[in-house]
């Protein structure tokens, strides 16, 4: 009886192939891969959405996305470099694409609307015309 009790507390022998076979199956890591893809997608969307942000929250979101994407840190499992490695994506390619996107957005930066004085509109023919005159011109 004492021999049966000691057998309960002894560890089972497991070969490395048996232990790691569960992790090598695609379904075992699928959840983690989807989470990594969601993290990468969120960072790219924040970068694109807040690239020209004028408010504090948008500027903060953009700065956070930039900092994470530009980081070469590999110590954290969900760092940009590690996520790209797991997903099989070239991190340099993504960085260069986002840099081109940001450069293009800054070049096409929105300008403040131009205010035109009403006297200027009169000289262009938008002033004192009546509805009847406008209808005649249109027909």
Secondary structure as UniProt FT lines:
FT   HELIX           2..8
FT   HELIX           16..24
FT   HELIX           26..49
FT   TURN            50..52
FT   HELIX           56..70
FT   TURN            77..78
FT   HELIX           80..87
FT   HELIX           91..107
FT   HELIX           118..121
FT   HELIX           122..126
FT   HELIX           131..138
//
